[in-house]
Amino acid sequence: MEPDALLTGRGRPRRLPLRREPDGLSLDLSGLGGAWVTVTLTDDPGAARNARLLMSFLAGESGRPGAPLAEEALGGGVFAWTGRLPEDVSALRVTGLVPGRPLSLQRIALRQRSRPSLLARGLLRDPALTLRAAFWRALGKRVRGRAFLDRALRHRRETGYGAWIRRSATLTPADRARIRAEVAGWEAAPLISVLMPVHDPAPRVLRVAIRSLQAQLYPHWELCLCDDASRKPAVVRLIDRLAARDPRIRVVRRPENGHIARATNDALALAQGAFCAFMDHDDALPEQALYEVARALRDDPGLVLVYSDEDKIEGRGRRFEPHFKADFDRELLYGQNYINHLTVVRTDAVRALGGLRPGFEGSQDHDLLLRLTDQLDPARIRHIPMVLYHWRAAGGSGTFSDRALARTEAARLRAVAEVVERQGARAEQGPHGFVRVVRPLPEPVPRVSVIIPTRDRAELLRVTLAGLFGATDYPDIEVIVVDNDSREPETRALFETYRDDARLHVVPAPGPFNFSDLSNRGAAAASGAVLLFLNNDVEVIEPGWLSELVSQAVRPEIGAVGAKLLYPDGTVQHGGVVLGIGGVAGHSHLGLPDEDPGYFARMVLVQEVSAVTGACLAMRAEVFRAVGGFDAEALKVAFNDIDLCLRISAAGYRILWTPFAKLVHHESKSRGPEDTSEKRARFQAETAVMQERWGPELRADPYYNINLSRISAHYRL
């Protein structure tokens, strides 16, 4: 059933034409250009939530969606945005961000706003900005006044994780009724066995943990509890009392303390369910946790591993430090157990691995996940982008993994080493106690052809060449400078300096600037098995950067590798690319200090990404040729690197970003900003190409998280 779509506010209410698209809905806004409106989307209370919606305007001749709107969740499945419609707006596009879940909107409402009502709303949200808007408006500076008013209207009165929970992650009575009715209609609902090793927790936190399980909206579970020789009589009595009252609680007792691996395995021996969930004795589950897991298992019966987002909870119940995770990322899992909680695994798969391994205490879950996923098809792994686990951070919990940090890190290193040694790699201690996997270079090392498009700016190129030839420890490099109409004497003098150096080749490429064409020409002239596309304003700051890139790029399953690029002031310029930011893509952790580990250590760990920047991009020549190189027709300047990476991924390869190859990027100093009408028109056209070609991929980057902001890639709500 199509949602209602109504325009109100000025004149009589009228319905707006609504069209269903393959990926969402399109609401006709013809004739409303320049109007100030509030757009309100209301979810159907009888349907499963999409968790996040994406709104964008279609405007201009291209008719393509613009940048995503910063909508605000109001709670109960209601989302709103207030602002000024573009002058040339044609439609509002609404799409869902949860793969496989259709839109379930009940109502779309547009309310035209008067100037007094906008000012009143602005004063409530940000009085200072609103007064500045009124000041400039009074002086006749309408455009400036609109900008300040728009900023005031977008200011959120409540920010932070607590506000997000209330508005985006709190069930209503209608939600609970829908879930119960849905589950009641399921045939052969999967039984989930919750494995809980228990050893002397505070009785109150154990009681809360078990009560959170009993409060689940999904009733088809059993608790397999192993009391690992608890010494507190109150704990023993509590377990006996709860088990006597609830037949779903099954208990086994160990005569002596065996620690978490043995206790979990004893709980596993009790399991009758096809899937088992791992739960610590002091943590808690939100009421919809097992329902969301069961729903995923029913949607895809072939799943082996399901995991969710998580947060921490303190003694008084305050939730904090949410971890909004990526979809399955094998490289990130080597560095840290980012999967962690809530983890649900097919029971026979856990038993086939022998369960948890004693001797890996503190990292026993990480060890299990590494062994489980080592040869597992990623299609059989599902990430649920919802916070379905609360990890207790208060004192008195007695968690096993907090007892000995050094032992935990040693066990983690040993677990990773066992897996990667079979690949010919080694594991070593990395930053912040995490793990770095060091890949070997082939013998002999492959030649690297460094391709540098340039036009003059000899002072920049001189630094780049000096770094390649004098400050890089890689033994076999050729540099191909693709010269796009350089005319300055300084550039000719620089080329003359390297006239007798057989490692440098200058390829003339006259004509209008076309980064894709210049790069393709350089690749055609290259003799190396590995290609490195490098901007002429990149500065080498450490000798081993190229060895790191090549060691990753030569792996058969890897299609392209990017580096950590810094601005000259030492802040991050490129930490990988996140799709969908600003409409197409944006750089991760932009502006973060280099020494900052980033969101859950993302800036110090090798990881998979959807794309990396062409300013420093390494790949095997055979991969470049197989996918057809850069698109020199439709993407001459912008987004050609993103498009190339997406085509590489579509061909079945993975894209990596590594912090262990670090350089300085004096971004766009040779080309300049997009500050002319011609450049802006070209940029808009290339944006339209990307949205037409890669629309679904741009909406939900698998290595980001749909709960995080799409305005910037700073991993914020």
N, C-alpha and C positions, 0 to 999 in steps of 0.2 A: 504494500500500500504506500502511495506517495505521501510525503508530509505536506501539511498545509504551508502555504507561503503567502504572507500577508504584509502589505505596506500600510502603515498608519502614520499619524502625526500631523499631516496637513491635508485638509479636504477629507472626503469620504474614504474609508478604508477600501482597498482594492487588492485583489489577488494578483500575484506576480507569476508570469509563466515559468514553469519549472521543467527541466528536461533531465532525464536520467542518462548518465554517461557510463561507459564500461567501467570507469574507475571512481564513480561518485555521482554528484549532482551538479547541475548548472542552473543558476537562477538568473533570469533575464533582468538586467538593470538599465535597459535602454532608456534614455531620457532623464536619468537621475545623476548624471555627471556633475561633480562639484557640490553635491548635497552633503550635509553633515547628518550622519545616521548612527543609530545603534543597531547592530545586527545581533540577534539572539537565536541560538540553536538549542533546541530542547530534544534530548534523547527520548526514545520510546521506553517508558518504564517497564514494558513487558518484554524487552529484548536485551540481549547481552551487550554490555558496554564495550565501546570501541577504545576506551581509555584515553585516546587523543584523537582530535579531529584536525584537519588542515584546511584553513580558509585562505583563499587568494583571489585577487581580482583579475579578470580578463580585460585588458585595455589596449588601445592602439590598433594599428593595422595588423599586427601579427596575430592578435587574438589568443596569445599564449598567457598562461598564468604568470603573475608577477611574484614578487617576494611574499613569503608566508606572512599572514597577519598575526600579531601577538595577541591572540585571544585570551580571555580570562575565564577560568573555571569558576562558576558561582556555586557549585555543589548540586548534587542530585541530578547529574547529567545535563546541566545547563551551562552553556558557554556563551560569552558575549564579547563584542568588540565595538568600540565607539571611535569614530574618526570621520574624515572627509573623503568621499569617494573621488577617484581620479576623474578629471574632466572628460576623458575619452573612455570611461568605463563602459563595458558592454554586458558583463555578467559577473556573478560571484560563483566561484568553483569551491565545492566542499567535497573532500575525500577523507576516507578513514586511513589510519596508519597501522592498524593491526592486520597483518596478512591473513587472508582467509575469512575475515569477518566483514560482512556487508554493512553498509551504513544502515543505521536504525533510527534515523531522525523522525520525530513525530511532528515537529513544527519548526519553521524558519520565519522569524519575524523581523521586519525592518521598520524602524520608527524614525521618521525624520525629526531632527532636533532643531529647536529655535535657538537663537543666539543667547537669550537669557538663561535657558535651561543648560546650555553648554557651559556658560560661565559659572553657573551655580555648581555644576558637577565638577568643573575644574577646581573651584575654590575648595571643595571638600577633599580633593585628592592632592593637589599641590598648589597652595595659595600663591606662592612666590612666582611660579611660572605663569599662572593664570593672570596675575596682575601685570606681568611683563607683556603678556599677549594683549591685554586691554590697552596698555600704554602705547604699544606700536600700532595697534589698530586706530587709536585716537589720532595718531600722527599721520594716518593714511598709508602706513606700511602694512598692507594687508597680508602679503606673502609671509613677512617676518612674524606678524601676529598669529597667522595660522600655524606656523611651525611651533611657536611656544605653546599655543593652546593644545595642539596635538600631543606634545610631550606631556603636558599636564594631565590630559585625559588618559594617557597610557600609564601614568604613575599608579602603582598599586598600593592601596592603603594597607593591606596586609601582605607581607612577604615572608619568605622562609619556608622551611619544611612543614612546620605546624599548619600554616595556612594552606599549603598544598594538600596535606592530608585531609583537612576538613572539606576542601572543595573538589578534590579529584580522587580520593581514595577512601571515602566513607560510604558505606552502604546505607541505603534508605530502606524503610519497610517494604516498599515495592520491589527493590532489588532482592531482598531476602525471599519474598513470596515467589518471585519469578524463578530464583534458583531452586527452591524446594519443589516447585511444580515441575520444572524441567527434569530434575533428578528423578522424581517420582515416575516420570514417563520413560525413563531409560530401561532398556532390556539388557540384562547381563552387565550391570554396572561393575566396573573393576574393583576388586578388593585391594586396598592399600594397607600394607603392613608397616607400621611406624616402629622403627627400631630405636630403642632408648636405653643406652647403658647408664646406670645410676651408681654413683659412689659418694655418699655423704654430702649431698647438697644441703643448703638450708631448707628445712621442710616447707617453708612458705613459697620458695621459688619452684620447688618440685610440684607443689599443689597448683600453682599458677600454670605451669607447663602442661600438666595433665588436663586441667580444666579448659585450657585453650583447645586441646584436642577434642574434648567432649562437647565443646561449643561449635564444632564444625557443622556447616550447613550440609555438607556431604556426609551421610551416615555410614557409608560402606568402608569402614576402616577397622583395624585392630591394633592395639598397642602391645608390642612385644618388648617387655621390659626385663632387662637383666640387672639384678642387684649385685653389683660387684663387691660383695663382702662389706657392705656398709657397716660402720661401727656405731652410728648414732641410733639409739633405740627409737627415737621419734620418726626417723626416716623409714625404718622397718615397719613400724606400726602404721604409718601413713600408706605405704604401699599395700599392706594387707587390707586395710580398710577400703581403699579405693577399688582394689581388685574384687573384693567381696560384693561391692555394690554394682559393678559394671562388668558383665561377662565378656566384653570386648577387650578387657585388660588381662593379658596373659603374662605370667611372671615365672622367671627362672632365677635361682640363686646360686651364685658361685661360693664354694666353701672358702676360697682364698682370693685375695685381690689379684686380678690378672691384667689390669689396666684396660684402656679403652678398646683396643683391637680385639682382644679375646672376649671382652664383655659384649661387644657388638656382634661378634660371630655367634655367641651363645643366643643372643636375641634373634639373630638371623635363622638359627635352627628352628625357632618356634614359628616362623613366618608361614602363613598359608596363602597370602595374597600373591598375585602375579607380579606385583610391584612392591618395592620396599622404599620407604622414606626414612632418611636419617635425621634424627632430632636429638639435640643435647638435653640433658636433664634439667636445665635451668632456663631454657629459651621458650618462646611462645609462637603460636601460629595465629594469624588473623582468621576470622571465621570462614572466609571464602577460599582458604588456601587449597585444601584437598579437592574442592569442587573444580577450581581452575586446572589443577593437575589432571583430574579425571576427565575433564572436558578435552584437554589436549590429547590424552591417550585414546579417547573415543574418536576424535577427529583423525588421528593417524595411528592405527593399531601397530604399525611397524616400529614405533619409537622404542628406544632402549634407555635413553637418558633424558630426563626433564629437569630443568633447573629454573630458578626465578631470581628476581631482584630481592634485596634484603635491606634491613636497617638494624640499628642498635636500640636497645631499650634500657632505661635505668630503673632504679629501685622504685621510684614513684610512678613509673609507667610512661615517662616522657620518651618519645621516639626521636632519634637523631641520627646523623651520619648515614643517610641512605646510600646504598651502592646500586646505581642503575647500570646494569651490565651490558656488555656486547653479546651478540649471538656467538656461537661456538668459534673460538679462536685458538687454534692449536699452539701457535707460537706464544701467545700470552699465557696459556696454561703452563708451558714450560717454566716461565718466569715466576708465576705465582698461582695459587689456587683461587682464581677469581670466580670460579663457579660456586664453590662453597655451599651456601644454603639458599633456598631449600633445594635439596638434591633428592631426586626420585629415580630409581634404577630398576630395570627388569630383574626380578628376583633370581631367575635361573642364570642370568649373566653374572651377577655377583657371586653366586655359588660356583660357577664355572671357573672364576678367578681365585677361588679359595677364600673369599671374603677379605677382610682387612688383614694386613700382615703385622704380627707382633714384631717389635723392633723399630717401627716407624712412628711411634707415639709422638703426637704433636703435629705430624704431617701424614697421618694414616689415611685421611680422606683424599689428600692430594695424590698420594701414592696409588690409591684405588682408581681415581679418575684418570691418571696417566696410563695405567695398565688397561683400563676399560676402553679408552678412546684411541689407543695407539693404532689400531687397525680398523676402527669403526668408521663407517660412512657417515659424514656429517649430516646427511639427510635423516639419520635416525636419532638425531639430537635436537631437542626443542628447548628454546629459551622462552619463558613466559615473562614479558616485560611488565611485571607487577610485583610490588613488595609483598611477598608471601611468607616472610620469615622475620622474626624479631630476635636478634642475638643479644642476650643479656650482658650488659657491661658493668653491672653493679658488683660490689663486694659480697662475699659470702656464697658465691655461686659454685666455687670449687671446680671450675672447668679444667679438664685434663690438659688442654693445649696451652694454658697459661703458665704451667709450672716451671718450664725450663726452656727459655728462648733459644739458648745455644743448641740444646738437643733437638729442638724443633727445626732449626735451620739446617743442622747436619743431616737430619732425616730427609728434609726436603731436597737437599743437594744430592743425596744418595739415590732418592727415588727418580729424580730427573736424569741423573747420570746413567742409570740402568736402561732407560728408554733411548736416550740419544746416542749412547755408545754403539748401539746396533746400527745407527746411521753413520757411523764413522766420526761423530762429533764428541766433544767433551763438555761437561758442565762445570762451572766454577762459580764461586761466590760473587754475586753482583752487587749493585748499589742497594743500600737500605736492607741488606740481608736477603734480597731476592736472588734468583738464579740467572746467570747469563750462560747461554749455550754458544760455544765457540765452534764455528764450522771450519773445516780444513780447506785450504786452497788446493786445486788439482796440481799434479806434477806432470809436465811443466805447467807453469801458470799460463792461463790464456792471455793473449794480447787484448788490451783494452783500447778501443778507439774513442777518444774524447771529442765530442762534436760540439763546437762553440759557434753559434751564429753571432755575427758582430757587425756593427757599423761605427767606425771611428771609436771615440772614447778610449784612446790608447792607454790612458792612465789607469783605467779599470782592467783592461785586458792584460796589461803588463803584470799586475799583481796576480791574476789568475794563472798566467803561464809560469810565472816564477814559482808559484805554489805547486803546480803540477810537476815541473821539471826539477825543482830544487828542494821541496819540502814534503814530498810524498814518497813513501818507501816501496811503492809497488814497482817491480822490475821491468815490466814490458808495457810501455804506454806509447801510443801515437796520438797526436793532437791534430784534429782537422778543424781549422778555422774557416768557416763559411763567411766570406767577406761580401757583405751586402752594400756595395757602393761606398766604401770608405774613401774619403778624399783629403783628409787632413795629413799634413806632412809628418806629424808625430806617429800616425798609424803606419805609414810607409817605413819610417825609421825603425819602428818596433819589428816589423816583419823582416827588415834587413838584418837586424840583430841575430835572428834565428836562421839566416839564409843557409848556413852550413850545418844546421842541426836536422838530421834525417827524420827526427821524431815529429817535426812540425810540417804540416802541409796546408797551404792556403788555397782554398777553392773559391774562385770568383763567382759571385751570384748576383748580378745587377738586377734592378727592378724594384717595385714597391715592396715594403717590408711584409713578409709572410713567414712567420716563425715556422709553421708546419712545413712549408716548401723548403726553406733553408735547412731544416733538420733532416728532411728526407734526402736532400742532396748530399749532405754530409754523410749520412748512413750509406748512400750508394758508393761513396768514395772510400769507405772504411774497409780495412783488412782484418780488423779484430773480431774475435768470436764474441766479445762482450762490447756493447755500445754504452757509452755514458754521455747522455745529453746534459750539457752544463752551460749555464748562463755566463756571459762574459763579465759579470760583476760578482763572482763568487770567489771567496778568499780561503785558502787552505790554512788551517790553524793547528792540525795535528797530523803526524805522518801516516798513521794506520787506517785512515778513513776509507781509502779505496780498496784495501785488502778486505775490509769488512763488507763493503758493498758487493764485491765480486764473489766472496765466499757464500753470500746468500743468493746472488743472481744465477750462479751456475747450478743450483739445485734444480733437478728436472721439473719439479712441481711448482717452482716459483717463476712468475712471469715478469715481475718488475720489482725494483727495490728503491726506496727513497731514503734520504738522510735527514738528520736533525739540522735545520738551518737556523742561524741566529742573526738578529739585527746587529749592527756594529755596537749597540749599547749593551749587548749580552742578553737580550730577551728573545724569546722564541718567535721566529718568523714562520717556520713550518714544522709542525709536529704530526704530519700526515694530513690527509684531506677528509673532511666529513661532508657527505652528500646532503643536499637539501638546504644547507645554510644560505640564507638570503635568496633562495629560489633555485640555485644550482649547486654551489659547493663553497666551502670555506675552510681555512686552515685551522687545525686543532691547536688549542692552547695558545693562541696568538697573543704575544706580549708578556707571557709568563717568564719570570726570571729563569735563567738556565739552570740554576741550582735547585729550583723547586721541582719536586718529583711529579707534580701534576695530580690529576684526578686518579686516586687509588694507584699511584705510581706509574701511570701510563707514559710519562715522559722519560722514564729510565728503563723501560722494558721493550724488547723487540715484540712487535705485534703485527697482526694482519690489519690492513686498511682497505677501503674501497678504491683509493687512488692516492698518488703522490704527485708532487709538483714536478713539472718538466725542467725546473731550474737546476735540478740534480737528480737524474733518473737513470738508473742502470738496468740493463736487460740483455739477454742473449740476442745476438743478431738474428738467429733463426726464429725467435719468437716475434721480433719486430717485423720480419718479412712475412711470417705466417699470417699476421693480422692486418697487413697492408700499410703499416706505418702511420704517420700522422695524416689527418684529413686536411689537405691543402686547399680544398675547394670551399668547404662550408665553414671551417674553423681555422682561419688564417692566423689569428693572434690569441684569442681567449679560449679557454676550456679544451684546447686540443690535447693537453696532457690528461685531463679527466676522461675525455672520450677514448683516448688510447688505452688507458688503464681499464676502463669498463669493457672494451672489446677484448682485452687480454683475459679478464675474468670470465667473460662469456665463452671464451675458448677453453676454459677449464683450468686456468692457472690461478695461483694466489699472488696477491700483492703484499709486500712487506714494507714496514718502516722500521728503521733501526736508529737508536740514539747513540750507537757506538761508532757511527760515522758522522762527525760534526764539522760544520763549516760555517763561515759568515757569508751572508747574502746581502749585498747592498741593493736591495730590491728595486728593479725597474729604473735604476739610475741611467741606464743607457737608452731606454726607450721612452721614458717619461710617463706622466699620468694620462688617464683617459679624460682629457680636458678640452677637446674640440667637438663640435657637432658631428663631424665625420667619424671620429673615434667612438663617440657615444652611440651613433646609429649602427656602426659595425658591431659594437658590444651587444646591443639589444638584439641584433639579428643572430648573433652566435648564441645568445641566451635562448632564443626561440628554437634554434636547432637542437640544443641539448634537451630542452623540455619535450620537444617532439620525439626525439630519438630515445631518451632515457627516462621518460616520465615516471614510471613505477619505481625505478631504482632511486631516483632523486627524492622520493617521498619518505623512504624508510631505509636509511643506511644500516646494514646489519651489524656494523661495528660501532655504532653509536647507540642510542636508546630513544624510543619515541617519547619518553617522558621528559626528556631534556629539551632545552630551548633550541629553536630553529633560527633564531635571530643571530646567534653567534655560537661558535663551537668551544665555549668555555666550560662545558659540562655543568651548566646551571639549570635550575628549573625555570 
